[in-house]
Amino acid sequence: MKQTNHFAAVVLAADRTANDPITQYTGATCKAIAPICGSPMIIRVLDALEASDRVKSITICGPPESVLPDCPELKQRIEAGRITWLPNLDSPSRSAEKGFEQVELDTPVLLTTADHALLTPAIVQHFLEASSLASSDATIGLVDYKNIVATFPNTKRTVTKFRDGDFCGCNLYTFRQHGRELVSRWRQAEDMRKRPWRLIAQILGPWTVLRYILGFLTLEQALNAVSIKTGIHVQAIMLPFPQAGIDVDKVEDLLLAETVLAKPMAPGTIENETTK
């Protein structure tokens, strides 16, 4: 397969539930366009992606066409051809599959979400540079949980615990051609969401699940188990940015994001060091 260092970005931008706490708190007609420090979340994400010379195109799945007039800046970018808009489907995985269909098979895809309000050009660049060098079918961005706690001590995140550390996802993924098959497995996961342990056992196998429960499993061993079961090589990309592990799912997350964005970047921070 032809390798390239440029990625086509797909952004999931639809509400997951009818009673999203962010829309209820802000009064926005869709979570993706909820304002944070005066700017819609999705615009912050698009700005970060457009600033990267590794991103050659951007497709968004959602928000619904009916709410686009409520975000004039987004509507303008779509009409100008800077962004390709697709209607969202009935689940994130199906929307992702639809977005992937717009991308040539030999072009790797970056998948992220519109609620990644603290996404920055430096985070995007770091993740895509590392993913370009990875000899894998897919990559997943992770942050060490202890780095998040050290920077944001009062935040509550979803944590996956392994023998070699506790990690948080960043809603950042890349997929080469073969790696795209993971999205169909994601759809299976959504279909089996009421029976999660059955799904995990199918993907990892009962022995691997038992080792995880007992605290014996390392992150690498878990990813190797996925690769063996699926035939898809997945590699973790560890990100040195604590804010990469903060997405806006709760009102507390929104208030945290506003606090971070309102604070000027201090010299010598990891963001500045990375972008030098």
N, C-alpha and C positions, 0 to 999 in steps of 0.2 A: 504493500500500500504506500502511496506517495505520502511523505511526511511534510508537514508544514508547521511553521511557528506562529501562524495566524489562526485565530479562532472566530467562529461565528457564535455570538452570544444569544442565548434564549432566556428570557426573563418571564417567570410565572407571576402574573399580576392580578389574579382574581381572588375574590373573597372565598374562604373555605366554608364559612357558616353565614347564615342569615343574620345572626345577632352577634357580630364581631364586636369585642369590647373596644377596639380602637375607633371604629366608626361611631359607636354609641357615645364615646367620650368626646370625640372631635366634631361630630355632626357631619363628617364627610360621607358622600354617597358610596364610597368604596374605600377599603383600607389602603389600597395602593396610592391614592391621592390624598390621604390624610396629611395635614401639614405638620412639619417638625421644624421649629425655628423659622416658620414662614415659607418653607419650601416643601412641596409634596414629596413624600418618600420616594416615589418612583423616579422623580426628576433627579434626586440625589444619586440614585443607583445608575441612571442613564449617564449622568455627568461623569461618574467614576469610570464607566465602561468606555465612553467616547474618548476619554483622556488617554487610554492605553493604545499604543501603536500595535499591540498584538490582537486587538479586536477589529475585525474587518467589516462586520455587519452586526446588527442588533434586531432581533425579533421579540416582540412581547406578546404573550398570550393573556388576553384580558387587558384592562378591565372591560366590562361590557360596553358596547358601542353607545348605549344610552347615557353613560356617565362621562363620556369623553368631553362634552361641552363644559363640564364642571372643572376641567383641568385644561385651560386654554394652551398652556405651554406644551403639554403632551400632544394635544390635537394638532398644534402647529408643526411639531416635529414629524408627526405621522404624515401630514399633508405635504410637507416638504421632502419626504422620502428619506429622511434621516433614520427613521424607525419603521419597521414593518409591523403592522398590527394584525393579530389574528383573534377571532373570538375564542374565549376559553371554552373548554369542554367540561364534562361533568366531574372531572377529578384532576388533580395535579399531574398524575402520570399520563393520562390521556392528552392533556394539554401539552405536556412535554413532547410526547410522540408527534403531535401535530406540528409543533415547532421544529422538531428535528427533520420532518419531511421537507422543510423549506431549504435545507442545507445539503449541499453535495456530499456524497458519502466519503470523499477523500479529504473533507474539511473537518477538523476536530471541533467539537461543540463545547462551549462553556455554558453551564446551566446555573442560574442563580434565581433569587426571588426579589420582588419589589419591596419587601419589608426589611431589606438589609440597609437600614438607614445610615449606618456608620461605615458603609463601604467607601473606600478611598481609592484613588488611582494607584497608590503605592501597594495596597493590598492586592488589587487586581493584577498589577504587574508582577509582583512577587509570586503569586500563585500560578500565573500563566507561564512565567519563565521556568519555574520548577516543573510544571506539568509538561512543558515542551521537552525537557531533558529526561523525563521519566520513560522508562522502557516498559510501559504498561498500556492496557486497553482503556483504562479509566483511572481518574484520580479523584480523591476526596480531600477537601481542606479540613484540617483539624487544628484546634488550639488546646494547649495544655491547660486543664482546669485551674491549676494552681496559679497560673499567670493571670487568669481572669479574676480570681478571688483577690489576688494581690492588688489589682488595679481597681476592681469594682467589688469591694468586700460585701456589699449588701444585696448583690444581685443573685437571683435564683435561676440556674440554667439546667437544662437536661444534660446529665453526665453519663457517659459510658465508662465503666470501671474495668480496667485490666490489671494484670499483675504488674506491668511496667508503667502504670500511670492511669490517670483519669482524664478523659478527653471530651471536648465539646465540638459538635459539628459547626460549620460556618456557612451552610447553604451555598457552598461553592463546589462544583463538580466539573470535570471535563470527561469527554467521551470521544474516543476515536471510533472508527467504523465498527469494529467488533464489539467495543464496549457499549454501543448503543443498545445491545440486547438486554442490558441491565434494566432499561426502562420498562420493558415488558414484564420483567420479574417484579419491578416496583408496582406495576398494575396488579399483579397477583397478590402482592402484599396488601394493597388497598382492598381488594376483594375479600381477603381473609383477615381483615383488621379485627374482627371479633374473636379470632383464634390465633393470636400472635405467636404463641409458643409452637403451635403446629407448623406455622410458616418457618420459624427460625430453625426448627428441627429438620425441615425439608432442605433448607439451604445449607446449614452448617453440619447437620448430622447430630444424633443424640449424644455421642461421646464428646464432641466439641462443646455442645451446650452444657453438658455436665461439668466440664472443665471450667467453663466460664462462670457458672453458678458457684463453684467451689473456689473461685479466685485464682485458678492456675493458668488461665489463658492470657497470653500477651497479645498486643494489638497485631503484631506481624503474623502470629499464628492464626488469629481470627481471619485476617485478610487472605492468608494462604488457604484456609479452609473454604472461603468463598470462591477463590480461584479454582480449587480442585473440584468443587461441586458444580460450578457454572461453566468452567472453561474460559472465564474472563478474568484477566489479571488486573487486580485493583491495587493501587498504591496510595498510601496516605501522604499528604503534603502537610507538614507541620508549619503553621504560620506563627511568626513572632509578634503578631498584633492581637492583643487581648480583645480589642473592640470588634475583631472579625467574628467573634463568638456571640455577639449581641444582635439578635434580631428582635423586631418589635411585634410581639404577640400579645402583650399585656399592657395595661396603662402604665404600670411601673416601668416597663421597658421604654415606653415613649418618653416618660419623664427623665429617665436616665439618659437617653439619646439626646434630649434637648440640653441637659446639663453638660454633656460632653461637647456638643457642637457649639455651645455658647462660650466655652472656655477656650481662650487662645492657646495655640500649640506652643509649648515651652521649648526653648532651644535644647537640642540633645535628646529629644524624645525618640522613641524607636521609629516613629513615622518619618521624622526628619532624617534620621540616620539612614533609613532605607532608601529615601528618595534622593540622596546626595549623588 
